[in-house]
Amino acid sequence: METKSSKILYERSKKSIPGGVNSPVRAFKSVDMEYPKIIKKAKGSKLYDEDNNEFIDCIGSWGPMILGHNHEKVVEAVKKEIENGTSFGLPTKKEVELAELIKECFPSIDKVRLTTSGTEAGMAAVRLARAFTGKNKILKFEGCYHGHSDSLMVKAGSGLLTFGHQDSNGITEGVMKDTITLPFGNIEKLKKLINDDKDIACIIVEPIPANMGLIVPEKEFLKFLRDICDEKNIILIFDEVISGFRVSLGGAQELYNISPDLTILGKIIGGGYPVGAFGGKEEIMNMVAPIGNVYHAGTLSGNPISVTAGFETISAIRKTDDFYKVLSERVSNLVSEIQDLIKKYNIPATINHVGSLYTVFFSEKKIENLEDAMETSDEMYNIYFSTMLDEGIIIPPSKYEAHFISYSHNEKDFEKILVGVEKAFKKIVG
């Protein structure tokens, strides 16, 4: 496989961009690669690098590309919208239509405010929860990632874990003091903490954690979160940036029938363009300016290009018969065959899987939280990654990320993925 162009461009990028990348995990450092693939274009389930190598894409831009890359309906709508302009700094009909569509799919959302990123949406949701309750502290769970705002970076997952950290430098002790963390899924520790601390404004959680690798939640745990928040006047925030429109039209809250007070969205609602949103109960959302005094603004919030792409993406999903059922069944079959290969080669590995998301953990132990995920084998994952790459398949360059499968992946793609997995397992066993 020719990689000269990627190598040259990466060396060039390091002179102008810290680490040569604009998001740390893209550097491929955690999987012991000298340089990443520099991508030139994409279509459907495929990526093409600057050396014109073709790869099956199991990242999907970290979630937004559920239809696959450059879906014709989305591209057509965006091209048409661009001809009208890209940003006005004033309201548009398109953002109203997307807001209405989100409300229709998420019954817990009475009103929604659009942002330009999931990080921004998370930051605003926490601020809103504090204002509504009059309390100060945030409770989050170890390994759950809610963007890179200061208060939510404490024991965060995703890229921090990839580089062996649980916290970021540059965050004050005062900020960290107001953020409490607990292991995901531990009801007893949660119950004790909340009974002891009366200053908790909100509990923020990925209902399906996907930033320490994919963790399958217990419905009992999510239900307990709902019940304890009701009892203690705490705002329950579901971060559905990944799970929203990924596991069902109504996200994890529809899947598990748990209704949060506030929801954070992103990724799919922008169809691959920069976007975020937070929304929830009317009495809470009415505290946001200009109705209330909780300030939130954004020059490019609700920009017509992102809004159009998101609207068309969600509309295409809704127009496709049994979209989630079909996609989930395809991925379930793939996961089942990988599990058969794990047994065949006696690999110390397990797979967590929900809908079109899965993670291969190199450990025989069931992975239920951050501590479990951190104990999995780096060495085996690196062999798995490099072998798949050699076979023309790009999987997450970190053991702490989920694999994303799109509706555009076909049987040939799955066959090729399985060939790559089997070759990786053969290398692992020697």
LINKA-V197796 format. One record per residue. PSI is psi as a letter, one per 40 degrees, with the letter a starting at -180 (none if undefined). Layout:
BEGIN
PSI
PSI
END
This chain:
BEGIN
h
h
e
d
d
d
d
d
d
d
d
d
d
d
e
d
h
h
e
e
i
e
h
d
d
e
e
e
d
e
f
f
i
d
i
i
h
h
h
d
i
i
h
b
e
i
i
h
a
e
e
f
i
h
h
h
h
f
d
f
f
f
d
d
f
d
e
i
i
f
h
d
d
d
d
d
d
d
d
d
d
d
d
e
i
d
h
e
e
i
i
i
d
d
d
d
d
d
d
d
d
d
d
d
d
g
d
e
h
d
i
i
h
i
a
e
i
d
d
d
d
d
d
d
d
d
d
d
d
d
d
d
d
e
i
d
i
h
h
i
i
h
e
h
h
f
i
f
i
d
e
e
e
h
f
i
a
b
d
d
d
d
e
f
i
e
i
i
i
e
h
i
d
d
d
d
d
e
h
h
i
i
h
h
e
g
d
d
d
d
d
d
d
d
d
d
h
e
f
h
d
i
h
h
i
h
d
g
h
e
e
f
i
h
h
h
i
h
d
d
d
d
d
d
d
d
d
d
d
d
d
e
f
h
h
h
h
h
g
f
d
d
d
h
e
d
e
i
d
e
a
d
d
d
d
e
f
h
h
i
d
i
h
h
i
a
c
d
e
e
f
e
i
h
i
i
i
i
i
a
i
d
d
d
d
e
e
h
i
e
d
a
e
h
h
h
i
h
d
e
h
f
i
d
d
d
d
d
d
d
d
d
d
d
d
d
d
d
e
h
h
f
d
d
d
d
d
d
d
d
d
d
d
d
d
d
d
d
d
d
d
d
d
d
e
f
h
g
i
i
h
h
h
h
b
e
i
i
h
h
h
g
i
e
i
h
h
e
a
d
d
d
d
d
e
i
h
d
d
d
d
d
d
d
d
d
d
d
d
d
e
f
h
h
i
h
f
h
e
e
i
i
h
h
h
i
e
e
h
a
d
d
d
d
d
d
d
d
d
d
d
d
d
d
d
d
d
d
e
none
END
